[in-house]
Each structure stands twice: as C-alpha cells, then as structure tokens.
Amino acid sequence: MSSEIDSKMTQNPQQLLKTLFTAAVDSAQPKLCVPMNLPDAPRGRTVVVGCGKAAAAMAVAVEDHWIANHGLDRLSGVVVTRYGQSLPTRVIKVMESFHPVPDHASVAAAEAILAAVKGLTADDLVIMLASGGGSALMALPADGLSLDDKQRINRELLKSGATIHDMNIVRKHLSRIKGGWLAAAAAPARLVSLLMSDVPGDDPSIIASGPTVADPSTCAMALAILDRHGIAIPPAVRQRLESGAAETPKRVAGELRMIVTPQKALTAAAERLAGTGFKPLILGSSIEGEAREVAIMHAGIARQVIQFGQPIAGPAVLLSGGETTVTVRGKGRGGRNCEFLLALAIALDGQAGVYAMAGDTDGIDGTEDNAGAIITPDTLARAAAMGLNPKDYLANNDGYSFFAALGDLVVTGPTQTNVNDFRAILITN
C-alpha cells in the first residue's frame, strides 16, 4: 500500500483498525496455508475429512492442489462447516450444521465422516482438516447418551464462563468421534492432520476437541469441570463420567501439522503498521479470562502508554488475541468481543486519543451477524446523547444492541478462517 494511502489511514483511526483486522484474517486464509502443508499422494486412496468454520475453504484448497499435482481420480471425502458457509467443491462433499450448539445435522456429519474413513488400508491416506467450531459442527453422542444430553451440556457451558479448554475436555468425554476416536477409526491408513488453531496456547488436543489427537484428559476431569461451574448434569452423563469406563484414547497414530496460529495473525497485523507511524506491541496471543476483566486490564495498559510511555511510547497500537469468556447473567445480544469493547469503553471513560476494535476472525461474534465493533474517544458521549446507559447494557450482556444503536458494529460476513479473537487498541498520543 502506498505511503499516501497509509497517510490517509492514520488520519482515520477506525479505518486503520479495520485494515489491521483484515491483515490478520488474510494471513490465515486456507488457500495460503493449506497447500504448503499437504503430504504427498499415497499409493492408494486419499480421503479428506474435516470440521470447523474454515472446513469448506480448506477442502477447496486441497482440491486445487490435488488437481495441479495428482488429479482427482483417487481423492474423496466429506467435511462439515457452519450453515451458510459452504463453498463449491468437486469431489469432497461439504455438509453444514449448527454452531455453537450441535444439532441433528452435526450428528449426520459425524456419521458421514466416520463412514468415509472406514475400511481403509495402510496404502491409503487420510487428511484431517480441523479448525475452530468443529466441536459443535461434528457431534456424535457417546454410547448411552442422546443429542439432547449433549445440547443441554453445551448450552450450560457456553453460559457458565468456562474456558474453551475446559469446555472441550467435557465435549471429548461425551463423544464417539472427538478426543482421538476419529484417528482410531482411520487406522491403519496414514493420517495427517492439518490444524488451524483458534485456542489459547495452540493445544492440538483442544482444537475442534481433537478428533485425531491423543487425549490427555480424563472423565474425572470432565466431571470436575461440570461440578465446578454448577452445571446440572443429566443422569446418563453423570453415570458415564463417574464410571470412567469409556476413556478417550491416550495414544493414537498420526502426524499433526499446525498450519496457522493466532500469533501469526497478530504478527501480520503488526507488520501492516510499517510506514504508518504507529508502533505495534503484541501483548499476547493466548489471553483468557472474563471479557470485562480483560478489558479493564487493557484499559490500564493504554493509560500507562499515554501517561508514562510504558511499555511502549505512543503513537502505538496494542494487539492481542486469545479467547475471553462471558458469564451470561443478562438476556441481551452479543458475543465476547462486544462485551470486551463495552467494558473497555466504560473503563477508558472517554480517554482522549484511544480507539479500539475487537472482532472474531471467523466474522461472527458469538451468534450474531457482526465480527465485532469499534469504540472511539466519544463513544460514551454519543451514547449519553442517545439516552443509552453503557453500564445497563453491560449488565444485560447486550453489547450488540449498544453498538448497533451507535452504528459502530463491524460486519464482514463469514471469513472462511478462524484464528480466534483479534483486539487492537490504537493510541494517537
């Protein structure tokens, strides 16, 4: 981008924040990171399976590479993505299901994926494409459990403020496909998993609940998580976890290739600041915690930059990623990024020279139609002029309605990738 355009962006902080978000998302597109990580074709068949919000785009990238290098004669497979996010493919079937709570289509997709890897030989290759959202999109209740059992647990976990790490430990122990069970089903074929991380710390056993990854967690750990969060446990679920009779596989065969991470996306955004006059500082790519508490911490750092030039002197952009949580107590609308921004605006209290954006890199904040939102130094003043009380909206977990009223939502549509949340705080002082 030319220096002239860069100059215009520095005069429009909101546009610069959106440009940084786009840079992060673009760096994690499957068409860039999938082809360079694909294995060679085997002597036998190649079966592609996958789940997640990036699954369709990943499948297209595999097909394009196979057409150019091997042909499609011995390529087949099935992947599942979120409703409305399918893409045209040639030989790999793309199914759709619901997120964040699994539905009957999630079960059908899991059954189709298990069927696709059945009866393979050591001459065959299975390529697993895993990305964020896969836990709900590919759900198969364990023996003795119903889909209703899994749905009830998922809903309660989502409202509880549990971390993604804890949620996926529970999900794995209620499943016949997660926590390494898909890898067991694919044997003796060679298995190569391409993973797009959307989890803090990039733990492969947590991404999409690790269908092809050995699971170090236990039934006892899953039960303790549910009890700690005060979640009502259906009798069949409690019996399964207390018995410990159906532990997840602790050893599975297969190769794991981490093809993109939140850190890579933040680095791309930081590099995009070259020539703008703003210095980047990456605070961390795996920040967790209650969204409103993480916001208070970010506000404190921004004030430290302004008042003391620490840990970096302005003008600067503070970048961070990871996955915050929201303990739902109200009945409002909005995901964790709008919750973070609303709490951040309250904490900054109109601080001059501070702008911020937060958004989910998959383009969907929670279950709404926005990726995130933007705050400006006059966010609270504009809200007051409209009769909006930000603290009331925060108490009701209603960040979406607050920012919609101000016209400050950021809507991108599905991005066909997912490397978790992106946060940028721009300090002009």
C-alpha positions in Angstrom: 0.0 0.0 0.0 1.3 3.4 -0.9 2.5 6.0 1.7 -0.3 8.3 0.5 -2.9 5.7 1.5 -1.1 5.0 4.7 -1.3 8.7 5.5 -5.0 8.7 4.9 -5.4 5.7 7.2 -3.5 7.4 10.1 -6.0 10.3 9.8 -8.9 7.8 10.1 -8.2 5.5 13.1 -11.4 3.5 12.6 -10.3 2.6 9.0 -6.8 1.7 10.2 -8.2 -0.6 12.8 -10.3 -2.4 10.2 -7.3 -2.7 7.9 -5.3 -4.4 10.7 -8.2 -6.8 11.3 -8.3 -7.6 7.5 -4.5 -8.2 7.5 -4.9 -10.7 10.4 -7.7 -12.5 8.6 -6.0 -12.5 5.2 -2.8 -14.1 6.7 -4.9 -17.1 7.9 -6.7 -17.9 4.7 -6.6 -21.6 3.9 -5.6 -21.0 0.3 -2.3 -19.7 1.6 -1.5 -22.2 4.4 -3.1 -25.5 3.3 -1.1 -26.2 0.1 2.3 -25.9 1.6 1.5 -28.3 4.3 -0.1 -31.1 2.3 1.6 -34.6 2.2 2.4 -36.4 -1.0 -0.2 -38.6 -2.6 -0.2 -42.2 -1.4 -0.2 -45.5 -3.4 -3.8 -45.9 -2.5 -6.7 -43.6 -1.9 -6.7 -40.2 -0.3 -9.7 -39.4 1.9 -10.2 -35.9 3.1 -12.3 -35.3 6.3 -12.7 -32.2 8.3 -14.8 -30.0 10.6 -14.8 -26.3 11.5 -15.6 -22.8 10.2 -12.8 -23.0 7.8 -13.5 -26.6 6.6 -15.0 -25.7 3.2 -12.2 -23.3 2.3 -9.6 -25.9 3.4 -11.3 -28.5 1.3 -11.2 -26.2 -1.8 -7.5 -25.6 -1.2 -6.8 -29.4 -1.0 -8.7 -30.0 -4.3 -6.9 -27.2 -6.1 -3.6 -28.6 -5.0 -4.5 -32.1 -5.9 -5.8 -31.1 -9.4 -2.5 -29.4 -10.1 -0.3 -32.2 -8.8 -2.1 -35.5 -8.7 -5.5 -35.4 -10.3 -8.8 -36.2 -8.6 -9.3 -39.9 -9.5 -8.4 -41.2 -6.1 -9.5 -38.3 -4.0 -12.7 -38.2 -2.0 -14.0 -37.1 1.4 -16.5 -35.1 3.4 -16.2 -32.0 5.6 -18.7 -30.1 7.7 -18.9 -26.3 8.2 -21.4 -23.9 9.7 -24.7 -23.2 8.0 -24.4 -20.7 5.2 -20.6 -21.1 4.9 -20.4 -23.9 2.3 -18.3 -23.4 -0.9 -18.5 -25.3 -4.3 -16.2 -28.3 -4.4 -15.5 -31.0 -7.0 -15.2 -34.4 -5.2 -15.1 -33.5 -1.4 -18.6 -33.3 0.0 -19.4 -30.2 2.1 -22.1 -30.6 4.8 -23.5 -27.9 7.0 -24.6 -27.9 10.7 -25.2 -25.6 13.6 -22.8 -23.7 15.9 -22.3 -23.2 18.8 -24.8 -25.9 19.9 -24.8 -29.2 17.9 -28.0 -30.2 16.0 -29.1 -33.3 14.1 -27.1 -32.2 11.1 -24.0 -32.2 13.3 -24.7 -35.9 14.1 -25.2 -36.7 10.4 -22.0 -35.1 9.5 -20.1 -37.0 12.2 -21.6 -40.3 10.9 -20.6 -39.4 7.3 -17.1 -38.6 8.3 -16.7 -41.9 10.3 -18.1 -43.8 7.3 -15.6 -42.1 5.0 -12.6 -43.5 6.8 -14.0 -47.0 7.4 -12.2 -49.9 5.7 -9.0 -48.2 4.6 -5.7 -49.9 4.3 -2.1 -48.9 5.1 -1.7 -47.8 1.4 -4.3 -45.1 1.9 -4.1 -41.6 3.3 -6.5 -39.6 5.5 -6.1 -35.9 5.6 -8.0 -34.3 8.5 -8.8 -30.6 8.2 -9.5 -29.2 11.7 -10.4 -25.6 12.6 -12.4 -23.7 15.2 -16.0 -24.5 15.7 -15.5 -28.2 14.9 -16.7 -29.4 18.3 -20.3 -28.4 17.7 -20.3 -28.9 13.9 -19.3 -32.6 14.2 -21.0 -34.1 17.2 -21.7 -37.8 17.8 -23.1 -38.7 21.2 -21.2 -41.5 23.1 -23.0 -44.8 23.6 -25.8 -44.3 26.1 -26.1 -40.6 25.6 -28.6 -38.6 23.5 -28.2 -35.5 21.4 -30.4 -33.7 23.9 -27.8 -34.6 26.6 -25.0 -33.0 24.6 -27.1 -30.0 23.7 -28.0 -29.3 27.3 -24.4 -29.6 28.5 -23.2 -27.3 25.6 -25.7 -24.6 26.4 -24.9 -24.5 30.1 -21.1 -24.5 29.4 -21.5 -21.6 27.0 -23.3 -19.5 29.6 -21.1 -20.5 32.5 -17.9 -18.6 31.6 -15.9 -21.9 31.2 -12.8 -21.6 29.1 -12.6 -23.3 25.7 -10.1 -25.7 27.2 -12.5 -26.9 29.9 -15.5 -27.0 27.5 -13.6 -29.2 25.1 -12.5 -31.6 27.8 -16.1 -32.2 28.6 -17.1 -32.5 25.0 -14.5 -35.1 24.3 -15.8 -37.4 27.0 -19.3 -37.3 25.7 -18.4 -38.2 22.1 -17.7 -41.1 19.8 -15.6 -39.1 17.4 -13.7 -36.4 19.4 -10.7 -36.9 21.7 -8.8 -39.2 19.3 -11.7 -41.5 18.3 -11.6 -40.5 14.6 -7.9 -41.3 14.5 -8.7 -44.8 15.9 -11.4 -45.3 13.2 -9.0 -44.3 10.4 -6.3 -46.9 11.2 -4.4 -48.4 9.6 -4.3 -45.7 7.0 -1.7 -43.0 7.2 -3.2 -40.0 9.0 -2.1 -36.4 8.6 -4.0 -33.6 10.4 -3.8 -30.0 9.3 -4.8 -27.8 12.2 -5.8 -24.2 12.2 -5.5 -23.0 15.8 -8.3 -21.0 17.4 -7.4 -21.9 21.0 -5.1 -20.2 23.5 -1.7 -22.0 23.6 -2.4 -23.8 20.3 -3.0 -27.1 22.1 -3.8 -29.6 19.3 -5.9 -31.8 21.6 -8.3 -28.8 22.1 -8.7 -27.6 18.5 -12.1 -28.9 17.4 -11.9 -31.2 20.5 -9.0 -33.1 19.0 -10.7 -35.8 16.9 -7.4 -37.2 15.7 -5.2 -36.3 18.7 -4.5 -38.4 21.8 -6.4 -37.1 24.7 -4.5 -36.4 28.0 -7.7 -35.5 29.9 -9.9 -37.9 31.9 -13.5 -38.5 32.7 -12.8 -37.4 36.2 -11.5 -34.0 34.9 -14.7 -33.5 32.8 -16.9 -34.3 35.8 -15.0 -31.9 38.0 -15.4 -29.1 35.4 -19.1 -29.5 35.3 -19.4 -29.6 39.1 -17.2 -26.6 39.5 -19.4 -24.5 37.2 -22.6 -25.7 38.9 -24.0 -27.3 35.7 -27.0 -29.6 36.1 -25.7 -33.0 34.7 -28.2 -35.4 33.1 -28.2 -38.8 34.8 -26.7 -40.6 31.8 -23.9 -38.1 31.5 -23.0 -38.4 35.2 -23.1 -42.2 35.1 -20.7 -42.2 32.1 -18.2 -39.8 33.7 -18.3 -41.3 37.2 -17.8 -44.9 35.8 -14.7 -43.8 33.7 -15.4 -47.0 31.7 -15.1 -45.3 28.3 -12.0 -43.2 28.5 -10.7 -41.4 25.4 -7.7 -42.9 23.5 -4.4 -41.9 25.2 -2.3 -42.9 22.2 -3.1 -42.6 18.5 -1.1 -42.8 15.3 -0.9 -39.8 13.0 1.0 -36.7 12.1 0.0 -33.2 13.3 0.8 -30.1 11.3 -0.1 -26.7 12.8 -0.6 -24.6 9.7 -1.7 -21.3 11.2 -2.0 -19.8 14.6 -3.3 -16.6 16.3 0.3 -15.4 16.8 0.8 -15.5 13.0 -2.3 -13.3 12.5 -1.2 -10.8 15.1 2.3 -10.6 13.5 0.7 -9.9 10.1 -1.3 -7.0 11.7 1.8 -5.7 13.4 3.7 -5.8 10.1 0.9 -3.9 8.4 1.7 -0.9 10.6 5.0 -0.4 8.8 5.1 3.2 7.4 2.1 4.4 9.4 4.0 6.0 12.3 2.3 3.7 14.8 4.5 1.2 16.7 3.0 -2.2 17.3 3.1 -4.1 20.6 1.7 -7.6 20.8 0.5 -8.2 24.4 -0.2 -11.9 23.8 -1.9 -14.3 21.5 -3.4 -16.5 24.2 -5.1 -14.1 26.6 -8.0 -15.7 28.5 -10.4 -14.5 31.2 -13.7 -12.9 31.7 -14.1 -10.4 28.8 -15.0 -7.4 31.0 -12.0 -8.1 33.3 -9.6 -8.5 30.3 -11.0 -5.1 29.1 -10.1 -3.4 32.4 -6.5 -4.8 32.1 -6.2 -3.5 28.5 -7.5 -0.1 29.6 -4.9 0.1 32.3 -2.1 -0.7 29.8 -3.4 2.0 27.4 -3.3 4.6 30.2 0.2 3.6 31.1 1.3 4.2 27.5 -0.3 7.6 27.5 1.0 8.8 30.9 4.4 7.2 31.1 5.3 5.8 27.7 5.4 2.3 29.1 5.7 -0.5 28.0 5.9 1.4 24.7 5.7 5.1 23.8 2.8 6.3 21.6 1.7 6.6 19.0 1.2 2.9 19.2 -1.2 0.0 18.6 -1.7 -2.6 21.3 -2.5 -6.0 19.8 -3.8 -9.1 21.5 -5.6 -12.4 20.8 -6.9 -15.4 22.6 -10.4 -16.2 23.7 -12.2 -14.4 26.5 -15.3 -15.8 28.2 -18.6 -14.3 29.2 -20.6 -15.4 32.2 -24.1 -14.8 30.9 -26.4 -13.3 33.5 -28.5 -11.0 31.3 -30.7 -11.6 28.3 -29.1 -9.3 25.8 -27.4 -10.0 22.5 -23.7 -10.0 21.7 -20.6 -12.1 21.8 -17.4 -11.8 23.8 -15.9 -9.1 21.6 -18.7 -6.7 22.0 -18.7 -7.4 25.8 -15.0 -6.7 25.8 -15.4 -3.4 24.0 -18.3 -2.2 26.0 -16.3 -2.8 29.2 -13.3 -1.2 27.7 -15.2 2.0 26.8 -16.5 2.2 30.3 -13.0 1.7 31.8 -11.4 4.3 29.5 -14.2 6.8 30.3 -13.7 8.9 27.2 -9.9 8.9 27.3 -8.7 11.2 24.5 -6.7 9.6 21.7 -7.7 6.0 22.2 -9.6 3.9 19.7 -10.2 0.2 19.7 -11.6 -2.7 17.7 -12.2 -6.3 18.7 -13.6 -9.0 16.5 -13.7 -12.7 15.9 -11.6 -13.6 12.9 -14.3 -16.0 11.7 -16.5 -13.0 11.1 -19.1 -13.9 13.7 -19.0 -12.6 17.3 -21.0 -15.2 19.3 -24.2 -16.0 17.3 -24.8 -12.5 15.8 -24.2 -11.2 12.3 -21.2 -9.0 13.2 -17.5 -9.7 13.6 -17.1 -7.2 16.3 -17.3 -3.4 16.9 -15.2 -0.3 17.3 -15.0 2.3 20.1 -13.8 5.9 19.9 -13.0 8.6 22.4 -16.5 9.9 22.1 -18.3 6.5 22.3 -19.7 7.3 25.8 -20.6 10.9 24.9 -22.6 9.8 21.8 -24.3 7.1 23.9 -25.3 9.6 26.5 -26.7 11.9 23.8 -28.9 9.0 22.7 -30.0 8.1 26.2 -28.0 4.9 26.3 -26.5 3.8 29.7 -23.5 1.6 28.9 -23.4 0.0 32.3 -27.0 -1.2 31.9 -26.2 -2.7 28.6 -23.1 -4.4 30.1 -25.1 -5.8 33.0 -27.5 -7.3 30.5 -24.7 -8.8 28.3 -26.1 -6.6 25.5 -23.1 -5.2 23.7 -24.5 -5.9 20.3 -27.6 -3.7 20.8 -25.4 -0.9 22.3 -23.0 -0.8 19.3 -25.8 -1.3 16.8 -27.5 1.8 18.1 -24.3 3.8 17.7 -23.7 2.4 14.2 -20.3 1.0 15.4 -20.7 -2.7 14.6 -18.2 -4.2 12.2 -19.8 -6.6 9.8 -17.6 -8.7 7.5 -19.6 -11.8 6.9 -18.0 -15.3 7.2 -14.3 -15.1 6.5 -13.7 -18.8 5.8 -11.0 -18.9 8.5 -10.7 -18.8 12.3 -7.7 -17.9 14.5 -9.7 -16.7 17.4 -10.3 -13.1 18.6 -8.4 -10.1 17.4 -8.1 -7.0 19.6 -6.4 -3.7 18.6 -6.1 -0.5 20.7 -4.9 2.5 18.8 -3.3 5.3 20.8 -2.7 8.5 19.0 -1.0 10.5 21.8 
